[in-house]
Amino acid sequence: MWRPPFPAGWDFSYGFNGTYKLPWQLTFETDLTMNSHRGYADNEMNDNRLYWDAALTKSIHKGQWVIKLRGYDLLGQVNNLRYAINAQGRTETWTNSMRRYALLTISYRFSQKPKKK
């Protein structure tokens, strides 16, 4: 069987994101993405990873204050090891990354009305 001079692999992803209004002026946002790697001779490089992020948002005091709780990588699929293949060979790269975490933010929006002349 003929093979190209270097391994031919491809990456693709698909998913969805959505927003849903809940009672008490709460908003739920979600993002679900499947990342796939295919076409490599080594089975270790052919994988699927499902990433899920979600956020809960509350606006108070006529929208001037916004409180948001966001969760990243809820399924624990983030990996800090990346593979790359080119004509020279295979490279493994390790990076420092935060895997699963939550972030709470509080924002204040202010505005001034122009002075009347």
Jmol script that loads the backbone (N, CA, C; Angstrom):
load data "model"
ATOM      1  N   MET A   1       0.837  -1.172   0.000  1.00  0.00           N
ATOM      2  CA  MET A   1       0.000   0.000   0.000  1.00  0.00           C
ATOM      3  C   MET A   1       0.889   1.245   0.000  1.00  0.00           C
ATOM      4  N   TRP A   2       0.585   2.195  -0.867  1.00  0.00           N
ATOM      5  CA  TRP A   2       1.363   3.414  -0.965  1.00  0.00           C
ATOM      6  C   TRP A   2       0.982   4.381   0.145  1.00  0.00           C
ATOM      7  N   ARG A   3       1.973   5.029   0.741  1.00  0.00           N
ATOM      8  CA  ARG A   3       1.744   6.048   1.761  1.00  0.00           C
ATOM      9  C   ARG A   3       2.481   7.311   1.346  1.00  0.00           C
ATOM     10  N   PRO A   4       1.950   8.473   1.694  1.00  0.00           N
ATOM     11  CA  PRO A   4       2.656   9.712   1.362  1.00  0.00           C
ATOM     12  C   PRO A   4       3.983   9.784   2.105  1.00  0.00           C
ATOM     13  N   PRO A   5       4.926  10.633   1.665  1.00  0.00           N
ATOM     14  CA  PRO A   5       6.247  10.696   2.300  1.00  0.00           C
ATOM     15  C   PRO A   5       6.210  11.149   3.746  1.00  0.00           C
ATOM     16  N   PHE A   6       5.176  11.828   4.170  1.00  0.00           N
ATOM     17  CA  PHE A   6       5.035  12.208   5.575  1.00  0.00           C
ATOM     18  C   PHE A   6       3.600  11.891   5.993  1.00  0.00           C
ATOM     19  N   PRO A   7       3.362  11.653   7.284  1.00  0.00           N
ATOM     20  CA  PRO A   7       2.019  11.299   7.728  1.00  0.00           C
ATOM     21  C   PRO A   7       1.030  12.420   7.428  1.00  0.00           C
ATOM     22  N   ALA A   8      -0.084  12.074   6.828  1.00  0.00           N
ATOM     23  CA  ALA A   8      -1.108  13.062   6.489  1.00  0.00           C
ATOM     24  C   ALA A   8      -2.241  12.948   7.487  1.00  0.00           C
ATOM     25  N   GLY A   9      -2.358  13.907   8.361  1.00  0.00           N
ATOM     26  CA  GLY A   9      -3.434  13.917   9.341  1.00  0.00           C
ATOM     27  C   GLY A   9      -4.251  15.186   9.189  1.00  0.00           C
ATOM     28  N   TRP A  10      -5.415  15.176   9.749  1.00  0.00           N
ATOM     29  CA  TRP A  10      -6.255  16.356   9.693  1.00  0.00           C
ATOM     30  C   TRP A  10      -7.008  16.503  11.003  1.00  0.00           C
ATOM     31  N   ASP A  11      -7.364  17.717  11.302  1.00  0.00           N
ATOM     32  CA  ASP A  11      -8.104  18.049  12.507  1.00  0.00           C
ATOM     33  C   ASP A  11      -9.404  18.719  12.095  1.00  0.00           C
ATOM     34  N   PHE A  12     -10.467  18.430  12.807  1.00  0.00           N
ATOM     35  CA  PHE A  12     -11.732  19.113  12.563  1.00  0.00           C
ATOM     36  C   PHE A  12     -12.496  19.219  13.871  1.00  0.00           C
ATOM     37  N   SER A  13     -13.394  20.169  13.937  1.00  0.00           N
ATOM     38  CA  SER A  13     -14.198  20.354  15.138  1.00  0.00           C
ATOM     39  C   SER A  13     -15.608  20.773  14.751  1.00  0.00           C
ATOM     40  N   TYR A  14     -16.530  20.475  15.621  1.00  0.00           N
ATOM     41  CA  TYR A  14     -17.921  20.860  15.437  1.00  0.00           C
ATOM     42  C   TYR A  14     -18.561  20.966  16.812  1.00  0.00           C
ATOM     43  N   GLY A  15     -19.658  21.668  16.887  1.00  0.00           N
ATOM     44  CA  GLY A  15     -20.323  21.833  18.162  1.00  0.00           C
ATOM     45  C   GLY A  15     -21.447  22.838  18.078  1.00  0.00           C
ATOM     46  N   PHE A  16     -21.861  23.305  19.232  1.00  0.00           N
ATOM     47  CA  PHE A  16     -22.910  24.313  19.279  1.00  0.00           C
ATOM     48  C   PHE A  16     -22.718  25.173  20.514  1.00  0.00           C
ATOM     49  N   ASN A  17     -23.326  26.342  20.464  1.00  0.00           N
ATOM     50  CA  ASN A  17     -23.384  27.194  21.637  1.00  0.00           C
ATOM     51  C   ASN A  17     -24.788  27.768  21.724  1.00  0.00           C
ATOM     52  N   GLY A  18     -25.205  28.072  22.920  1.00  0.00           N
ATOM     53  CA  GLY A  18     -26.563  28.552  23.107  1.00  0.00           C
ATOM     54  C   GLY A  18     -26.697  29.415  24.344  1.00  0.00           C
ATOM     55  N   THR A  19     -27.778  30.167  24.359  1.00  0.00           N
ATOM     56  CA  THR A  19     -28.102  31.043  25.480  1.00  0.00           C
ATOM     57  C   THR A  19     -29.562  30.810  25.843  1.00  0.00           C
ATOM     58  N   TYR A  20     -29.832  30.707  27.132  1.00  0.00           N
ATOM     59  CA  TYR A  20     -31.187  30.476  27.602  1.00  0.00           C
ATOM     60  C   TYR A  20     -31.491  31.436  28.740  1.00  0.00           C
ATOM     61  N   LYS A  21     -32.610  32.135  28.636  1.00  0.00           N
ATOM     62  CA  LYS A  21     -33.049  33.060  29.691  1.00  0.00           C
ATOM     63  C   LYS A  21     -33.798  32.266  30.758  1.00  0.00           C
ATOM     64  N   LEU A  22     -33.374  32.416  31.993  1.00  0.00           N
ATOM     65  CA  LEU A  22     -33.983  31.750  33.135  1.00  0.00           C
ATOM     66  C   LEU A  22     -34.791  32.753  33.948  1.00  0.00           C
ATOM     67  N   PRO A  23     -35.621  32.292  34.860  1.00  0.00           N
ATOM     68  CA  PRO A  23     -36.329  33.231  35.739  1.00  0.00           C
ATOM     69  C   PRO A  23     -35.356  34.030  36.613  1.00  0.00           C
ATOM     70  N   TRP A  24     -35.850  35.071  37.215  1.00  0.00           N
ATOM     71  CA  TRP A  24     -35.095  35.956  38.106  1.00  0.00           C
ATOM     72  C   TRP A  24     -33.947  36.665  37.389  1.00  0.00           C
ATOM     73  N   GLN A  25     -34.132  36.972  36.124  1.00  0.00           N
ATOM     74  CA  GLN A  25     -33.160  37.698  35.306  1.00  0.00           C
ATOM     75  C   GLN A  25     -31.798  36.998  35.263  1.00  0.00           C
ATOM     76  N   LEU A  26     -31.809  35.694  35.204  1.00  0.00           N
ATOM     77  CA  LEU A  26     -30.585  34.901  35.054  1.00  0.00           C
ATOM     78  C   LEU A  26     -30.471  34.459  33.598  1.00  0.00           C
ATOM     79  N   THR A  27     -29.246  34.365  33.115  1.00  0.00           N
ATOM     80  CA  THR A  27     -28.976  33.888  31.762  1.00  0.00           C
ATOM     81  C   THR A  27     -27.973  32.744  31.849  1.00  0.00           C
ATOM     82  N   PHE A  28     -28.287  31.648  31.157  1.00  0.00           N
ATOM     83  CA  PHE A  28     -27.393  30.499  31.098  1.00  0.00           C
ATOM     84  C   PHE A  28     -26.818  30.422  29.688  1.00  0.00           C
ATOM     85  N   GLU A  29     -25.479  30.362  29.587  1.00  0.00           N
ATOM     86  CA  GLU A  29     -24.797  30.239  28.301  1.00  0.00           C
ATOM     87  C   GLU A  29     -23.968  28.959  28.324  1.00  0.00           C
ATOM     88  N   THR A  30     -23.925  28.274  27.185  1.00  0.00           N
ATOM     89  CA  THR A  30     -23.141  27.048  27.110  1.00  0.00           C
ATOM     90  C   THR A  30     -22.455  26.957  25.752  1.00  0.00           C
ATOM     91  N   ASP A  31     -21.329  26.272  25.741  1.00  0.00           N
ATOM     92  CA  ASP A  31     -20.547  26.061  24.526  1.00  0.00           C
ATOM     93  C   ASP A  31     -20.011  24.634  24.585  1.00  0.00           C
ATOM     94  N   LEU A  32     -20.395  23.813  23.624  1.00  0.00           N
ATOM     95  CA  LEU A  32     -19.993  22.414  23.574  1.00  0.00           C
ATOM     96  C   LEU A  32     -19.317  22.172  22.232  1.00  0.00           C
ATOM     97  N   THR A  33     -18.045  21.729  22.256  1.00  0.00           N
ATOM     98  CA  THR A  33     -17.270  21.549  21.025  1.00  0.00           C
ATOM     99  C   THR A  33     -16.552  20.208  21.054  1.00  0.00           C
ATOM    100  N   MET A  34     -16.653  19.473  19.946  1.00  0.00           N
ATOM    101  CA  MET A  34     -15.919  18.217  19.781  1.00  0.00           C
ATOM    102  C   MET A  34     -14.742  18.470  18.848  1.00  0.00           C
ATOM    103  N   ASN A  35     -13.528  18.239  19.326  1.00  0.00           N
ATOM    104  CA  ASN A  35     -12.314  18.356  18.515  1.00  0.00           C
ATOM    105  C   ASN A  35     -11.828  16.954  18.190  1.00  0.00           C
ATOM    106  N   SER A  36     -11.593  16.677  16.912  1.00  0.00           N
ATOM    107  CA  SER A  36     -11.167  15.352  16.469  1.00  0.00           C
ATOM    108  C   SER A  36      -9.888  15.448  15.659  1.00  0.00           C
ATOM    109  N   HIS A  37      -9.032  14.468  15.828  1.00  0.00           N
ATOM    110  CA  HIS A  37      -7.786  14.339  15.071  1.00  0.00           C
ATOM    111  C   HIS A  37      -7.837  12.984  14.382  1.00  0.00           C
ATOM    112  N   ARG A  38      -7.661  12.962  13.070  1.00  0.00           N
ATOM    113  CA  ARG A  38      -7.772  11.727  12.302  1.00  0.00           C
ATOM    114  C   ARG A  38      -6.685  11.642  11.237  1.00  0.00           C
ATOM    115  N   GLY A  39      -6.477  10.440  10.732  1.00  0.00           N
ATOM    116  CA  GLY A  39      -5.609  10.220   9.593  1.00  0.00           C
ATOM    117  C   GLY A  39      -4.159   9.937   9.920  1.00  0.00           C
ATOM    118  N   TYR A  40      -3.814   9.783  11.192  1.00  0.00           N
ATOM    119  CA  TYR A  40      -2.435   9.507  11.572  1.00  0.00           C
ATOM    120  C   TYR A  40      -2.221   7.995  11.673  1.00  0.00           C
ATOM    121  N   ALA A  41      -1.031   7.538  11.372  1.00  0.00           N
ATOM    122  CA  ALA A  41      -0.723   6.113  11.444  1.00  0.00           C
ATOM    123  C   ALA A  41      -0.685   5.624  12.894  1.00  0.00           C
ATOM    124  N   ASP A  42      -0.295   6.495  13.810  1.00  0.00           N
ATOM    125  CA  ASP A  42      -0.212   6.144  15.222  1.00  0.00           C
ATOM    126  C   ASP A  42      -1.570   6.390  15.876  1.00  0.00           C
ATOM    127  N   ASN A  43      -2.148   5.373  16.488  1.00  0.00           N
ATOM    128  CA  ASN A  43      -3.463   5.510  17.116  1.00  0.00           C
ATOM    129  C   ASN A  43      -3.471   6.500  18.272  1.00  0.00           C
ATOM    130  N   GLU A  44      -2.314   6.733  18.886  1.00  0.00           N
ATOM    131  CA  GLU A  44      -2.230   7.692  19.981  1.00  0.00           C
ATOM    132  C   GLU A  44      -2.597   9.106  19.522  1.00  0.00           C
ATOM    133  N   MET A  45      -2.397   9.387  18.252  1.00  0.00           N
ATOM    134  CA  MET A  45      -2.656  10.729  17.720  1.00  0.00           C
ATOM    135  C   MET A  45      -4.090  10.889  17.224  1.00  0.00           C
ATOM    136  N   ASN A  46      -4.799   9.804  16.988  1.00  0.00           N
ATOM    137  CA  ASN A  46      -6.195   9.858  16.554  1.00  0.00           C
ATOM    138  C   ASN A  46      -7.080   9.861  17.792  1.00  0.00           C
ATOM    139  N   ASP A  47      -7.664  11.009  18.110  1.00  0.00           N
ATOM    140  CA  ASP A  47      -8.491  11.066  19.311  1.00  0.00           C
ATOM    141  C   ASP A  47      -9.631  12.068  19.146  1.00  0.00           C
ATOM    142  N   ASN A  48     -10.552  12.007  20.088  1.00  0.00           N
ATOM    143  CA  ASN A  48     -11.676  12.937  20.192  1.00  0.00           C
ATOM    144  C   ASN A  48     -11.635  13.574  21.573  1.00  0.00           C
ATOM    145  N   ARG A  49     -11.901  14.864  21.623  1.00  0.00           N
ATOM    146  CA  ARG A  49     -11.991  15.555  22.909  1.00  0.00           C
ATOM    147  C   ARG A  49     -13.219  16.445  22.892  1.00  0.00           C
ATOM    148  N   LEU A  50     -14.070  16.268  23.903  1.00  0.00           N
ATOM    149  CA  LEU A  50     -15.293  17.052  24.018  1.00  0.00           C
ATOM    150  C   LEU A  50     -15.076  18.133  25.070  1.00  0.00           C
ATOM    151  N   TYR A  51     -15.135  19.387  24.648  1.00  0.00           N
ATOM    152  CA  TYR A  51     -14.925  20.519  25.544  1.00  0.00           C
ATOM    153  C   TYR A  51     -16.273  21.180  25.835  1.00  0.00           C
ATOM    154  N   TRP A  52     -16.514  21.448  27.122  1.00  0.00           N
ATOM    155  CA  TRP A  52     -17.772  22.071  27.516  1.00  0.00           C
ATOM    156  C   TRP A  52     -17.480  23.214  28.480  1.00  0.00           C
ATOM    157  N   ASP A  53     -17.935  24.405  28.118  1.00  0.00           N
ATOM    158  CA  ASP A  53     -17.858  25.598  28.956  1.00  0.00           C
ATOM    159  C   ASP A  53     -19.282  26.084  29.194  1.00  0.00           C
ATOM    160  N   ALA A  54     -19.539  26.653  30.370  1.00  0.00           N
ATOM    161  CA  ALA A  54     -20.874  27.164  30.681  1.00  0.00           C
ATOM    162  C   ALA A  54     -20.751  28.384  31.578  1.00  0.00           C
ATOM    163  N   ALA A  55     -21.758  29.255  31.526  1.00  0.00           N
ATOM    164  CA  ALA A  55     -21.750  30.468  32.345  1.00  0.00           C
ATOM    165  C   ALA A  55     -23.165  30.775  32.811  1.00  0.00           C
ATOM    166  N   LEU A  56     -23.234  31.357  33.998  1.00  0.00           N
ATOM    167  CA  LEU A  56     -24.491  31.824  34.571  1.00  0.00           C
ATOM    168  C   LEU A  56     -24.312  33.306  34.869  1.00  0.00           C
ATOM    169  N   THR A  57     -25.222  34.140  34.327  1.00  0.00           N
ATOM    170  CA  THR A  57     -25.077  35.588  34.426  1.00  0.00           C
ATOM    171  C   THR A  57     -26.316  36.189  35.076  1.00  0.00           C
ATOM    172  N   LYS A  58     -26.093  37.182  35.936  1.00  0.00           N
ATOM    173  CA  LYS A  58     -27.178  37.900  36.613  1.00  0.00           C
ATOM    174  C   LYS A  58     -26.907  39.389  36.501  1.00  0.00           C
ATOM    175  N   SER A  59     -27.887  40.132  35.970  1.00  0.00           N
ATOM    176  CA  SER A  59     -27.806  41.593  35.908  1.00  0.00           C
ATOM    177  C   SER A  59     -28.653  42.169  37.033  1.00  0.00           C
ATOM    178  N   ILE A  60     -28.090  43.148  37.727  1.00  0.00           N
ATOM    179  CA  ILE A  60     -28.838  43.788  38.814  1.00  0.00           C
ATOM    180  C   ILE A  60     -28.720  45.299  38.683  1.00  0.00           C
ATOM    181  N   HIS A  61     -29.587  45.976  39.366  1.00  0.00           N
ATOM    182  CA  HIS A  61     -29.654  47.440  39.406  1.00  0.00           C
ATOM    183  C   HIS A  61     -29.731  48.035  37.999  1.00  0.00           C
ATOM    184  N   LYS A  62     -30.760  47.605  37.246  1.00  0.00           N
ATOM    185  CA  LYS A  62     -31.030  48.086  35.886  1.00  0.00           C
ATOM    186  C   LYS A  62     -29.865  47.832  34.925  1.00  0.00           C
ATOM    187  N   GLY A  63     -29.171  46.742  35.116  1.00  0.00           N
ATOM    188  CA  GLY A  63     -28.096  46.365  34.208  1.00  0.00           C
ATOM    189  C   GLY A  63     -26.761  47.033  34.470  1.00  0.00           C
ATOM    190  N   GLN A  64     -26.666  47.854  35.522  1.00  0.00           N
ATOM    191  CA  GLN A  64     -25.379  48.493  35.809  1.00  0.00           C
ATOM    192  C   GLN A  64     -24.377  47.501  36.388  1.00  0.00           C
ATOM    193  N   TRP A  65     -24.838  46.538  37.161  1.00  0.00           N
ATOM    194  CA  TRP A  65     -23.969  45.518  37.733  1.00  0.00           C
ATOM    195  C   TRP A  65     -24.250  44.189  37.040  1.00  0.00           C
ATOM    196  N   VAL A  66     -23.211  43.504  36.654  1.00  0.00           N
ATOM    197  CA  VAL A  66     -23.341  42.192  36.029  1.00  0.00           C
ATOM    198  C   VAL A  66     -22.436  41.223  36.788  1.00  0.00           C
ATOM    199  N   ILE A  67     -23.028  40.140  37.275  1.00  0.00           N
ATOM    200  CA  ILE A  67     -22.282  39.104  37.993  1.00  0.00           C
ATOM    201  C   ILE A  67     -22.311  37.853  37.121  1.00  0.00           C
ATOM    202  N   LYS A  68     -21.131  37.297  36.842  1.00  0.00           N
ATOM    203  CA  LYS A  68     -21.044  36.132  35.961  1.00  0.00           C
ATOM    204  C   LYS A  68     -20.161  35.061  36.592  1.00  0.00           C
ATOM    205  N   LEU A  69     -20.678  33.844  36.620  1.00  0.00           N
ATOM    206  CA  LEU A  69     -19.915  32.688  37.060  1.00  0.00           C
ATOM    207  C   LEU A  69     -19.727  31.792  35.843  1.00  0.00           C
ATOM    208  N   ARG A  70     -18.478  31.606  35.423  1.00  0.00           N
ATOM    209  CA  ARG A  70     -18.172  30.833  34.219  1.00  0.00           C
ATOM    210  C   ARG A  70     -17.307  29.636  34.605  1.00  0.00           C
ATOM    211  N   GLY A  71     -17.693  28.468  34.096  1.00  0.00           N
ATOM    212  CA  GLY A  71     -16.931  27.243  34.305  1.00  0.00           C
ATOM    213  C   GLY A  71     -16.282  26.811  32.998  1.00  0.00           C
ATOM    214  N   TYR A  72     -14.998  26.528  33.049  1.00  0.00           N
ATOM    215  CA  TYR A  72     -14.239  26.105  31.874  1.00  0.00           C
ATOM    216  C   TYR A  72     -13.892  24.630  31.986  1.00  0.00           C
ATOM    217  N   ASP A  73     -13.931  23.921  30.871  1.00  0.00           N
ATOM    218  CA  ASP A  73     -13.543  22.514  30.777  1.00  0.00           C
ATOM    219  C   ASP A  73     -14.263  21.668  31.829  1.00  0.00           C
ATOM    220  N   LEU A  74     -15.574  21.725  31.815  1.00  0.00           N
ATOM    221  CA  LEU A  74     -16.365  21.020  32.822  1.00  0.00           C
ATOM    222  C   LEU A  74     -16.206  19.502  32.757  1.00  0.00           C
ATOM    223  N   LEU A  75     -15.821  18.970  31.625  1.00  0.00           N
ATOM    224  CA  LEU A  75     -15.638  17.523  31.482  1.00  0.00           C
ATOM    225  C   LEU A  75     -14.191  17.070  31.678  1.00  0.00           C
ATOM    226  N   GLY A  76     -13.272  18.004  31.911  1.00  0.00           N
ATOM    227  CA  GLY A  76     -11.868  17.657  32.171  1.00  0.00           C
ATOM    228  C   GLY A  76     -11.152  17.083  30.963  1.00  0.00           C
ATOM    229  N   GLN A  77     -11.376  17.619  29.776  1.00  0.00           N
ATOM    230  CA  GLN A  77     -10.787  17.075  28.556  1.00  0.00           C
ATOM    231  C   GLN A  77      -9.559  17.841  28.058  1.00  0.00           C
ATOM    232  N   VAL A  78      -9.245  18.987  28.640  1.00  0.00           N
ATOM    233  CA  VAL A  78      -8.090  19.760  28.180  1.00  0.00           C
ATOM    234  C   VAL A  78      -6.820  18.979  28.480  1.00  0.00           C
ATOM    235  N   ASN A  79      -5.947  18.925  27.506  1.00  0.00           N
ATOM    236  CA  ASN A  79      -4.694  18.192  27.638  1.00  0.00           C
ATOM    237  C   ASN A  79      -3.541  19.161  27.390  1.00  0.00           C
ATOM    238  N   ASN A  80      -2.499  19.077  28.181  1.00  0.00           N
ATOM    239  CA  ASN A  80      -1.372  19.983  28.003  1.00  0.00           C
ATOM    240  C   ASN A  80      -0.282  19.392  27.104  1.00  0.00           C
ATOM    241  N   LEU A  81      -0.551  18.280  26.456  1.00  0.00           N
ATOM    242  CA  LEU A  81       0.402  17.650  25.548  1.00  0.00           C
ATOM    243  C   LEU A  81      -0.127  17.762  24.121  1.00  0.00           C
ATOM    244  N   ARG A  82       0.685  18.338  23.226  1.00  0.00           N
ATOM    245  CA  ARG A  82       0.302  18.499  21.825  1.00  0.00           C
ATOM    246  C   ARG A  82       1.311  17.774  20.945  1.00  0.00           C
ATOM    247  N   TYR A  83       0.815  17.134  19.910  1.00  0.00           N
ATOM    248  CA  TYR A  83       1.657  16.445  18.941  1.00  0.00           C
ATOM    249  C   TYR A  83       1.642  17.203  17.623  1.00  0.00           C
ATOM    250  N   ALA A  84       2.759  17.206  16.948  1.00  0.00           N
ATOM    251  CA  ALA A  84       2.845  17.781  15.605  1.00  0.00           C
ATOM    252  C   ALA A  84       3.737  16.875  14.768  1.00  0.00           C
ATOM    253  N   ILE A  85       3.340  16.664  13.529  1.00  0.00           N
ATOM    254  CA  ILE A  85       4.122  15.825  12.627  1.00  0.00           C
ATOM    255  C   ILE A  85       4.401  16.612  11.363  1.00  0.00           C
ATOM    256  N   ASN A  86       5.665  16.577  10.942  1.00  0.00           N
ATOM    257  CA  ASN A  86       6.034  17.183   9.666  1.00  0.00           C
ATOM    258  C   ASN A  86       7.056  16.272   8.989  1.00  0.00           C
ATOM    259  N   ALA A  87       7.687  16.748   7.956  1.00  0.00           N
ATOM    260  CA  ALA A  87       8.626  15.917   7.193  1.00  0.00           C
ATOM    261  C   ALA A  87       9.843  15.510   8.027  1.00  0.00           C
ATOM    262  N   GLN A  88      10.198  16.290   9.050  1.00  0.00           N
ATOM    263  CA  GLN A  88      11.360  15.961   9.869  1.00  0.00           C
ATOM    264  C   GLN A  88      11.058  14.946  10.962  1.00  0.00           C
ATOM    265  N   GLY A  89       9.800  14.793  11.349  1.00  0.00           N
ATOM    266  CA  GLY A  89       9.472  13.829  12.396  1.00  0.00           C
ATOM    267  C   GLY A  89       8.321  14.290  13.257  1.00  0.00           C
ATOM    268  N   ARG A  90       8.208  13.669  14.404  1.00  0.00           N
ATOM    269  CA  ARG A  90       7.121  13.944  15.345  1.00  0.00           C
ATOM    270  C   ARG A  90       7.649  14.768  16.510  1.00  0.00           C
ATOM    271  N   THR A  91       6.887  15.781  16.890  1.00  0.00           N
ATOM    272  CA  THR A  91       7.263  16.651  17.995  1.00  0.00           C
ATOM    273  C   THR A  91       6.182  16.600  19.060  1.00  0.00           C
ATOM    274  N   GLU A  92       6.592  16.432  20.306  1.00  0.00           N
ATOM    275  CA  GLU A  92       5.671  16.497  21.434  1.00  0.00           C
ATOM    276  C   GLU A  92       5.966  17.772  22.199  1.00  0.00           C
ATOM    277  N   THR A  93       4.938  18.557  22.463  1.00  0.00           N
ATOM    278  CA  THR A  93       5.099  19.828  23.163  1.00  0.00           C
ATOM    279  C   THR A  93       4.257  19.816  24.429  1.00  0.00           C
ATOM    280  N   TRP A  94       4.890  20.080  25.564  1.00  0.00           N
ATOM    281  CA  TRP A  94       4.190  20.193  26.846  1.00  0.00           C
ATOM    282  C   TRP A  94       4.021  21.666  27.174  1.00  0.00           C
ATOM    283  N   THR A  95       2.837  22.049  27.581  1.00  0.00           N
ATOM    284  CA  THR A  95       2.583  23.435  27.975  1.00  0.00           C
ATOM    285  C   THR A  95       1.927  23.456  29.353  1.00  0.00           C
ATOM    286  N   ASN A  96       2.094  24.559  30.036  1.00  0.00           N
ATOM    287  CA  ASN A  96       1.389  24.753  31.301  1.00  0.00           C
ATOM    288  C   ASN A  96      -0.001  25.280  30.980  1.00  0.00           C
ATOM    289  N   SER A  97      -1.017  24.602  31.436  1.00  0.00           N
ATOM    290  CA  SER A  97      -2.372  25.059  31.184  1.00  0.00           C
ATOM    291  C   SER A  97      -3.242  24.720  32.388  1.00  0.00           C
ATOM    292  N   MET A  98      -4.210  25.587  32.620  1.00  0.00           N
ATOM    293  CA  MET A  98      -5.181  25.321  33.665  1.00  0.00           C
ATOM    294  C   MET A  98      -6.231  24.411  33.061  1.00  0.00           C
ATOM    295  N   ARG A  99      -6.495  23.344  33.700  1.00  0.00           N
ATOM    296  CA  ARG A  99      -7.429  22.382  33.127  1.00  0.00           C
ATOM    297  C   ARG A  99      -8.854  22.773  33.448  1.00  0.00           C
ATOM    298  N   ARG A 100      -9.375  22.467  34.553  1.00  0.00           N
ATOM    299  CA  ARG A 100     -10.762  22.733  34.899  1.00  0.00           C
ATOM    300  C   ARG A 100     -10.789  23.831  35.964  1.00  0.00           C
ATOM    301  N   TYR A 101     -11.549  24.902  35.720  1.00  0.00           N
ATOM    302  CA  TYR A 101     -11.626  25.964  36.709  1.00  0.00           C
ATOM    303  C   TYR A 101     -12.899  26.778  36.514  1.00  0.00           C
ATOM    304  N   ALA A 102     -13.211  27.584  37.515  1.00  0.00           N
ATOM    305  CA  ALA A 102     -14.362  28.483  37.478  1.00  0.00           C
ATOM    306  C   ALA A 102     -13.862  29.902  37.708  1.00  0.00           C
ATOM    307  N   LEU A 103     -14.568  30.854  37.136  1.00  0.00           N
ATOM    308  CA  LEU A 103     -14.175  32.255  37.245  1.00  0.00           C
ATOM    309  C   LEU A 103     -15.411  33.078  37.586  1.00  0.00           C
ATOM    310  N   LEU A 104     -15.332  33.858  38.644  1.00  0.00           N
ATOM    311  CA  LEU A 104     -16.418  34.751  39.050  1.00  0.00           C
ATOM    312  C   LEU A 104     -16.005  36.181  38.734  1.00  0.00           C
ATOM    313  N   THR A 105     -16.828  36.876  37.953  1.00  0.00           N
ATOM    314  CA  THR A 105     -16.528  38.267  37.614  1.00  0.00           C
ATOM    315  C   THR A 105     -17.707  39.144  38.015  1.00  0.00           C
ATOM    316  N   ILE A 106     -17.384  40.336  38.452  1.00  0.00           N
ATOM    317  CA  ILE A 106     -18.384  41.347  38.778  1.00  0.00           C
ATOM    318  C   ILE A 106     -18.008  42.597  37.990  1.00  0.00           C
ATOM    319  N   SER A 107     -18.944  43.080  37.190  1.00  0.00           N
ATOM    320  CA  SER A 107     -18.686  44.233  36.327  1.00  0.00           C
ATOM    321  C   SER A 107     -19.658  45.354  36.664  1.00  0.00           C
ATOM    322  N   TYR A 108     -19.178  46.568  36.551  1.00  0.00           N
ATOM    323  CA  TYR A 108     -20.018  47.749  36.742  1.00  0.00           C
ATOM    324  C   TYR A 108     -19.951  48.586  35.483  1.00  0.00           C
ATOM    325  N   ARG A 109     -21.098  48.921  34.954  1.00  0.00           N
ATOM    326  CA  ARG A 109     -21.184  49.748  33.756  1.00  0.00           C
ATOM    327  C   ARG A 109     -21.735  51.107  34.158  1.00  0.00           C
ATOM    328  N   PHE A 110     -20.988  52.128  33.850  1.00  0.00           N
ATOM    329  CA  PHE A 110     -21.469  53.467  34.170  1.00  0.00           C
ATOM    330  C   PHE A 110     -21.557  54.281  32.888  1.00  0.00           C
ATOM    331  N   SER A 111     -22.453  55.229  32.915  1.00  0.00           N
ATOM    332  CA  SER A 111     -22.610  56.120  31.763  1.00  0.00           C
ATOM    333  C   SER A 111     -23.032  57.487  32.269  1.00  0.00           C
ATOM    334  N   GLN A 112     -22.604  58.480  31.542  1.00  0.00           N
ATOM    335  CA  GLN A 112     -22.979  59.845  31.867  1.00  0.00           C
ATOM    336  C   GLN A 112     -23.801  60.407  30.736  1.00  0.00           C
ATOM    337  N   LYS A 113     -24.845  61.105  31.100  1.00  0.00           N
ATOM    338  CA  LYS A 113     -25.642  61.771  30.086  1.00  0.00           C
ATOM    339  C   LYS A 113     -24.963  63.096  29.753  1.00  0.00           C
ATOM    340  N   PRO A 114     -24.996  63.501  28.483  1.00  0.00           N
ATOM    341  CA  PRO A 114     -24.349  64.757  28.137  1.00  0.00           C
ATOM    342  C   PRO A 114     -25.060  65.940  28.803  1.00  0.00           C
ATOM    343  N   LYS A 115     -24.250  66.954  29.094  1.00  0.00           N
ATOM    344  CA  LYS A 115     -24.816  68.163  29.709  1.00  0.00           C
ATOM    345  C   LYS A 115     -25.653  68.892  28.678  1.00  0.00           C
ATOM    346  N   LYS A 116     -26.793  69.379  29.131  1.00  0.00           N
ATOM    347  CA  LYS A 116     -27.677  70.137  28.244  1.00  0.00           C
ATOM    348  C   LYS A 116     -27.157  71.563  28.136  1.00  0.00           C
ATOM    349  N   LYS A 117     -27.178  72.097  26.904  1.00  0.00           N
ATOM    350  CA  LYS A 117     -26.680  73.462  26.694  1.00  0.00           C
ATOM    351  C   LYS A 117     -27.813  74.436  26.639  1.00  0.00           C
TER     352      LYS A 117
END
end "model"
wireframe off; spacefill off
backbone 0.3
color backbone group
